[in-house]
Structure formats: C-alpha cells, structure tokens
Amino acid sequence: MADLTADAQLRLLGEACTEKWPLDTNAGFTVYKGQPLMLVVGTDENHAVPFVTALVVDPLDICLGIAAEQKTVVAGAPETTLIEVYVWPSIIGFKSAVYTDVDLGKPIYMSDSGTLSSTIGDNANIGTLFKVQDGYAFVALDTPKLCTGA
C-alpha cells in the first residue's frame, strides 16, 4: 500500500476513546481518517502532523494515535484547528489481509499512513494486534507513546 489519499475504512471494537490535538500549519496538508498523527521532536512539539512515508521518525517523536476524522490546514494559518484522535484504550480495525490469529499480541507499526507493519524501523508504533476478523486487523492502541524503536 501507500500513503492514504482518502479516509481509511475503520471499524471500532468496543468504545472509542479520543483526544483533541491542534494541527501544525508550517505546511499545508490533509489528514485522512485512519492516519497516524505525530508530535515531531525538534520542529513543533505542541502541534500534530500526519505520519507519511517521507517523515523520518526519531526515537523521541510521539505517536499520538489515529485520526478519527479528516481535516485540512493551509500553510501559515493560525494553529487553532483541532483534530479528534483515537487513543488508548481504543481498539481500531484496519482493513488488512496481512495478519492472522498467529500474529495476535505482536507490536503493530505503520510503514506509511495506509499500511500496517510488524517492522520497527522508521515507522509509527501504534499498538498491539488484538484480533483478526472479516478482513480487518484490530489494533489495541497504546498511544500516545514514544517511537523508541525508530
């Protein structure tokens, strides 16, 4: 897969928990539902940016969670736009045919904003595989969290 160009198909298992975060406006972008959001150390540690393949993840960066809605910001606009983000203890289902029950309990990362991965590296760490059902991989979020494996 690749970075999202539209909202992801998500399913919720149980009750969702969300937080609101202000978006960074150093650059204009669209955040899609289902996209991980980050606080990037050394640039703007108070405003969220969407995780995409091009973002180099630092071990001190924080994965805030998964966007619960789509939002667009314009470069240079006031940093007052808030976005709702799914956080711990939410369990979010992502459309995926990669995982099976044998993978339950594995740490889950996103290698780009549209692909689940088991690879640590330069990826956003979002949680643990909780369940696989009907073409969805359900991830128990443990965000916000440091991306220490980057």
N, C-alpha and C positions, 0 to 999 in steps of 0.2 A: 504494500500500500504506500501511501504518501501523505503529505500534509493535507488536512481537511480543506475542502473548498465549499462545503455546505455542512449544516448541522449533522452530527452523528446520530444514528439510531441507538438510543439508550433505553435500558429497562432498569427499574428500581426494584430491589428486593427489600421489603420492609419499608420503614420510614426513613426518608432522606433528611440529612442534617446539612444546613447551608450556612455560609458566612458571606458577607458582602465586602468586596475589596475595591479600592479605587484603581482605575486603569492608568498606566503611564501614557503620556502623549508626546514623548520625544520623537516618535514616528507614528504615522497613521497606520491603522490595521483593523481587521475584523477578527473578533474572537468568535469561534463557532461553538455551539453546544457540543459538549463532549471533549473539548480541547483542554489539555492541562494548562494551568496558569502558574507562573513562576515569579518569585522575587529574586532579581539578579544582583548578586553582591558586586559592589564596585561601580554600579551605574545608578540605579534608583532602587533603594532597598525598602521603599514605602509604597510603591505602586506596582501593580501586577502587569506582566507582559505574557502573551501567549507563547507556549512552547511550540517551536517548529524545528525541523531538522537542522537548520542553519544556526540555531542557538547553541553556543558552546557552554555546556553545563559545568559549573565549578562545584567542588565539594561543599562549598559554603552557601550555594544557591538553595533556595527553599521552594519545593513544590507545594503550592498552596492547596491544590485539589483540581477538580474537574468543572469546567464551565457548565452551569445549569441553564444558560441562556446565551443567545447571540447578542453581541454588542459591537458597534463600530465607533472608533475615535479618529479624529483628524489631528495630524501633526501640529503641535504648538497650541492646541486648545487647552483651556483650564483643566487641571487634573481632578475633575469633580465627578466624572462618570463612574458609577459603581456597577459592579457585576456580581451576580449571585454565583457562588462556587460551592459545589458538593464537597464536603469534608468528612473526616471521621466522625461518627461510625457508619456512614452511608455505605451501602453495597450497591455498586453500579454494574449493570450488564452492558458489555460492549459486543457488538456483532463480531464474531471471530470463529473461524473453523480450525484454529491452530492448536487449541488446548483440549485435553481430555481429562477425565477424572484422575488419571495417574499423575497429573500436574498439580492437583489440589495442594494448597499450602505454599506453593512457590512464590517468591517475590515477583511482582509484575512491574515492568517499566514500560515506557512508551518510547519507541525509537524515532517516531515522528508523531505528529498530532493525530494521526489516524491509524496507528499500528501498535498493538500490544506486543511486548517482547519480554524475554527472560534474560536479556543481556544487560549487564550493569553499565559499563562504559559511559558514554556521553549521552545518557538517557534520563528522562524524568522518572523517578521512582514514585509510583502511586499507591502501592499496597500489596495485598496477597490474594492469590487466586482462591476464591471461596467455593465456587460452584460452576459447573458447565451444564447448560441446559438449552435445548432448542436453538442451537446455533449462536448462543451468547456465552461469553466468559464473564462471570460475575466476580468483580474485584472488591474485596473489603478494603476500603480506603483507610490509610493510616496517615493522612495528610492533615495539616501542614507538616512537612518533615524536611530535614536537610538531605541533600543529594550526595551523601558521603561517599558513594561508590563511583562518582564521576571521575 
